[in-house]
Amino acid sequence: MKNKVTGMIAGFLALSAVIGTNLNSQTRNDVITFYNEGAKAMQTDVPAAIKAFENVVSTSDKVGEEAADLKQKAVQVLPGLYYKLAAAALNEKKPAAEIISASKTAIAASEKYGNASNKEKAQKVLVQGYNNLAVDYFSGNNFEKALLTIDSLLLINPDYVNAIYNKALIYIKQDNDVAFEKTIDLYLEKVKSTNDTAKIQKASTMALEYFRSEGSKANQANKPDEALTFLNKSAKYGDDKDLFYFFADVFNKKANFDSGAEYAQKGLDMETGNAEAKAKFFYQLAVAQVGKGQTAEACASFKNALYGPFAEASKAQRTNLKCE
C-alpha cells in the first residue's frame, strides 16, 4: 500500500513538472506574442505598441530569466515611443494640457527605463507645452496663472528666454514696474551672452518705451521726482529723442534750466524731421533759456517753435518777452 501511494506521489510530481514546464513555455510564447504585436504596431499605432511592449515587460517579470532578452528589447523601445506621442501632440498643435500630460508620461517612462536622452527630449516638449499654456492664460488675461505656469517652465529650463520675455510682458500688463525691470534685465543678460542683437534691440526698446511712458504719466501728474526716477530707468536701455524731450520738460519744471537746455539740445540733435517735428525741442530749449536769463536766445528758439501744438504757447511767450 505504501509503495502504491509513493508511486502515486511520484507520478503526481512528475506530472506537475511537465505541466509547469508547459506553463512556462506558454508564458514565454505570450511574451513573444506581445512583442510581435508591439513591433507590428510601432509605425501605425503608437499607443497600441506601447501597450503591447508594456505587456512584454510585465509578463517577462512573471516568467523570469528565460524572457529577460525580450524584456530588455522592450525596455529599449518604450521611452522612444512615449516621446513620440508627446512630440506628436506638440506637432499636431494639441491643447497645451494634452502636450504637458504626454510629456510628463514620457519623462516618467524615461526615468523608469533609464533613458536619459529621451528624458531630455521629453523635457523640451514639456517646456513647449508650458509655454503654450502660459500664452493661453495670457490671452485670457489670467495673468496670475500665466506667471505660475512660466515659473514651472523655468524650473525645468531657466534659460528659456522666450518665457522670461513673456513674463516681462505680464508685468507690464500688471503695471508692476519693479518686477518688470528685474525680469527684463534678466532677459537682456541672457540674450547678450548669446549676442542675439535682434532680441537685445527689441527688449531694450520695449523697456525704454515702458519707463519713458511711466515717466510721462508722472510728469503729467505733477510728480517731477517720480518722473525723473522713471526717465532715468528708461535711459538705461538707450538714447531716444522723445525721452530727451521729457527730461527737458521735467528739469525745466524743477527750475534746473542747465539740464533742461542740455536735454532739449540732445533731442534736437537726434530729430531729423521737419520744422514741426523740431518745435517741441525748441520750445523746451526756449523755456530753459528764459530761466537762464537768455532772452535773445529764447526769442529765437520760441520762433522756431511756432508750429503745431506749440504755436500758440510760443507766440504768447514771444509777446511776453517783447520779442521783435
C-alpha positions in Angstrom: 0.0 0.0 0.0 2.9 2.3 0.9 4.6 1.6 -2.4 1.4 2.3 -4.3 1.0 5.7 -2.5 4.6 6.6 -3.1 4.2 5.7 -6.7 1.1 8.0 -7.0 3.0 10.9 -5.4 5.9 10.4 -7.7 3.6 10.3 -10.6 1.9 13.5 -9.4 5.2 15.2 -9.0 6.3 14.2 -12.5 3.0 15.4 -14.0 3.3 18.7 -12.1 6.8 19.1 -13.5 5.5 18.5 -17.1 2.6 20.9 -16.6 4.9 23.5 -15.0 7.2 23.3 -18.0 4.3 23.6 -20.4 3.0 26.7 -18.5 6.4 28.4 -18.6 6.7 27.6 -22.3 3.3 29.0 -23.0 4.0 32.2 -21.0 7.2 32.9 -23.0 5.1 32.4 -26.1 2.7 35.0 -24.7 5.7 37.4 -24.3 6.7 36.7 -27.9 3.1 37.4 -29.0 3.0 40.7 -27.1 6.4 41.6 -28.5 5.4 40.9 -32.1 2.2 42.9 -31.6 4.3 45.8 -30.4 6.7 45.5 -33.3 3.9 45.4 -35.8 2.1 48.5 -34.4 5.1 50.7 -33.9 4.7 52.6 -37.2 1.0 52.8 -37.4 -0.5 52.8 -33.8 1.9 54.0 -31.2 -0.5 53.7 -28.2 -1.1 50.0 -29.2 2.6 49.5 -29.5 3.2 50.9 -26.0 0.5 48.7 -24.5 2.0 45.6 -26.1 5.6 46.4 -25.0 4.4 47.2 -21.5 2.8 43.8 -21.5 6.1 42.3 -22.6 7.8 43.9 -19.6 5.1 42.9 -17.0 4.8 39.3 -18.4 8.5 38.9 -18.6 8.8 39.7 -14.9 6.5 36.8 -14.2 8.3 34.4 -16.5 11.8 35.2 -15.2 15.2 34.8 -16.8 14.1 32.9 -19.9 12.1 36.0 -21.1 14.8 38.6 -20.0 16.0 39.2 -23.5 12.5 40.2 -24.7 12.1 42.5 -21.7 15.4 44.2 -22.4 14.3 44.8 -26.0 11.0 46.3 -24.9 12.7 48.5 -22.3 14.9 49.9 -25.1 12.0 50.8 -27.3 9.4 52.1 -24.8 10.9 55.5 -23.9 11.2 56.5 -27.5 7.5 55.5 -28.1 6.3 57.6 -25.2 8.4 60.5 -26.5 6.9 60.0 -30.0 3.4 60.5 -28.5 4.5 63.7 -26.8 6.2 65.1 -29.9 3.1 64.3 -32.0 0.9 66.2 -29.5 3.1 69.2 -29.9 3.5 69.0 -33.7 -0.2 68.5 -34.2 -0.9 71.6 -32.0 -2.9 69.7 -29.5 -4.2 71.6 -26.4 -1.4 72.6 -24.0 -2.8 70.4 -21.3 -2.5 67.3 -23.6 1.0 68.2 -24.5 2.0 68.6 -20.9 0.4 65.3 -19.9 2.1 63.3 -22.7 5.4 64.9 -21.9 5.2 64.1 -18.2 4.3 60.5 -19.1 7.3 60.3 -21.4 9.6 61.7 -18.8 8.4 59.2 -16.2 8.9 56.3 -18.7 12.4 57.5 -19.5 13.2 57.6 -15.8 11.7 54.2 -15.2 13.6 52.6 -18.0 16.8 54.6 -17.6 16.9 56.5 -20.9 18.5 59.9 -20.3 18.4 61.1 -23.9 14.7 60.5 -24.3 14.1 62.2 -20.9 15.9 65.3 -22.1 13.9 65.4 -25.4 10.6 64.9 -23.5 11.5 67.8 -21.1 11.9 70.1 -24.2 8.4 69.2 -25.3 7.2 69.8 -21.7 8.7 73.3 -21.8 6.9 74.0 -25.1 3.7 72.7 -23.5 4.0 75.0 -20.5 4.9 77.9 -22.8 1.7 77.3 -24.9 -0.4 77.1 -21.7 1.1 80.4 -20.4 0.3 82.0 -23.7 -3.3 80.7 -23.4 -3.6 82.2 -19.9 -2.1 85.5 -21.1 -4.5 85.7 -24.0 -7.4 85.2 -21.5 -5.9 87.9 -19.1 -5.4 85.3 -16.5 -2.0 86.8 -15.5 -1.5 85.0 -12.2 -1.9 81.5 -13.7 0.3 82.6 -16.6 3.0 83.6 -14.2 2.7 80.3 -12.2 3.0 78.3 -15.5 6.0 80.3 -16.6 7.7 79.6 -13.2 7.0 75.9 -13.7 8.6 76.1 -17.1 11.7 78.0 -15.8 12.3 75.3 -13.1 12.9 72.9 -16.0 14.8 75.3 -18.2 16.0 78.5 -16.5 17.5 79.7 -19.8 14.3 79.6 -21.9 14.4 83.3 -22.8 11.0 83.4 -24.6 9.3 82.6 -21.3 11.3 85.3 -19.4 10.3 87.8 -22.1 6.6 86.8 -21.8 6.9 87.2 -18.0 8.1 90.8 -18.6 5.1 91.4 -20.8 2.8 90.2 -18.0 4.4 92.6 -15.5 3.7 95.5 -18.0 0.0 94.4 -18.0 0.0 94.4 -14.2 1.8 97.8 -14.1 4.4 96.2 -11.9 7.4 98.3 -12.8 9.8 96.8 -10.1 9.2 93.2 -11.3 9.3 94.3 -14.9 12.7 95.9 -14.5 14.1 92.8 -12.8 12.7 90.5 -15.4 13.7 92.4 -18.5 17.2 92.9 -17.1 17.5 89.1 -16.6 16.3 88.6 -20.1 18.8 91.1 -21.5 21.6 89.5 -19.5 20.8 86.1 -21.1 20.4 87.3 -24.7 23.5 89.4 -24.5 25.5 86.3 -23.6 24.4 84.8 -26.9 25.0 88.1 -28.8 21.4 88.0 -30.2 21.3 91.6 -31.4 17.7 91.4 -32.7 16.4 90.2 -29.3 18.6 92.7 -27.5 17.2 95.6 -29.6 13.6 94.5 -29.2 13.7 94.1 -25.4 15.7 97.3 -24.9 13.2 99.3 -27.0 10.3 97.8 -25.0 11.9 98.7 -21.7 12.9 102.2 -22.8 9.4 102.9 -24.0 7.7 101.5 -20.9 9.7 103.5 -18.4 9.5 106.6 -20.7 5.7 106.3 -20.7 5.7 105.9 -16.9 7.8 109.0 -16.6 5.5 110.9 -18.9 2.5 109.9 -16.7 4.2 111.0 -13.6 5.2 114.3 -15.2 1.6 115.0 -16.2 0.5 114.2 -12.7 3.0 116.9 -11.5 5.2 114.4 -9.8 8.6 115.5 -11.2 10.8 113.5 -8.8 8.9 110.3 -9.6 9.0 111.2 -13.3 12.8 111.5 -13.2 13.1 108.1 -11.5 11.3 106.5 -14.4 13.1 108.5 -17.0 16.4 107.5 -15.6 15.4 103.9 -15.7 14.3 104.4 -19.3 17.8 105.9 -20.1 19.4 102.6 -19.1 18.1 101.0 -22.3 19.3 103.5 -24.8 19.1 107.1 -26.2 15.8 108.4 -27.5 14.7 111.8 -28.7 11.3 111.7 -27.0 13.0 110.6 -23.8 15.2 113.7 -24.0 12.1 115.8 -24.5 10.6 114.6 -21.3 13.9 115.0 -19.5 14.0 118.6 -20.7 10.4 119.3 -19.6 10.8 117.8 -16.1 14.1 119.6 -15.5 12.6 122.9 -16.6 9.7 122.4 -14.2 12.2 121.8 -11.4 14.0 125.0 -12.5 17.1 123.0 -13.4 17.5 125.0 -16.6 21.0 123.9 -17.4 19.8 120.3 -17.6 16.6 121.4 -19.4 18.6 123.1 -22.1 21.1 120.2 -22.3 18.3 117.6 -22.9 16.4 119.9 -25.3 19.5 120.2 -27.4 20.1 116.4 -27.3 16.6 115.9 -28.6 17.1 118.5 -31.4 20.4 116.8 -32.4 18.5 113.5 -32.8 15.4 114.9 -34.5 15.8 114.6 -38.3 12.2 115.6 -39.2 10.8 118.9 -40.4 10.3 122.2 -38.5 7.1 121.0 -36.9 8.8 117.8 -35.6 11.6 120.0 -34.0 9.2 122.5 -32.5 8.8 120.7 -29.1 12.5 120.7 -28.6 12.9 124.3 -29.5 10.1 125.1 -27.0 11.8 123.4 -24.1 15.1 125.0 -25.1 13.4 128.4 -25.1 11.9 127.8 -21.6 15.4 126.8 -20.3 16.9 129.9 -21.9 14.3 132.1 -20.3 15.1 130.6 -16.9 18.8 131.3 -17.5 18.1 134.9 -18.5 19.0 134.4 -22.1 16.2 136.5 -23.6 17.5 136.9 -27.1 18.2 133.2 -27.5 14.8 132.4 -26.1 13.1 134.7 -28.6 14.9 132.8 -31.4 14.0 129.4 -30.0 10.3 130.3 -29.5 10.2 131.5 -33.1 11.4 128.1 -34.2 8.7 126.5 -32.0 5.8 128.3 -33.8 4.4 125.1 -35.2 1.7 122.6 -34.4 0.6 122.3 -30.8 3.4 124.6 -29.6 2.5 127.5 -31.9 0.0 129.3 -29.6 2.2 129.0 -26.4 5.3 130.1 -28.3 3.5 133.1 -29.7 2.4 134.1 -26.2 5.9 133.7 -24.8 7.3 135.9 -27.5 4.7 138.6 -26.7 5.6 138.4 -23.0 9.3 138.7 -23.8 8.7 141.5 -26.3 10.5 139.7 -29.0 10.9 141.5 -32.3 
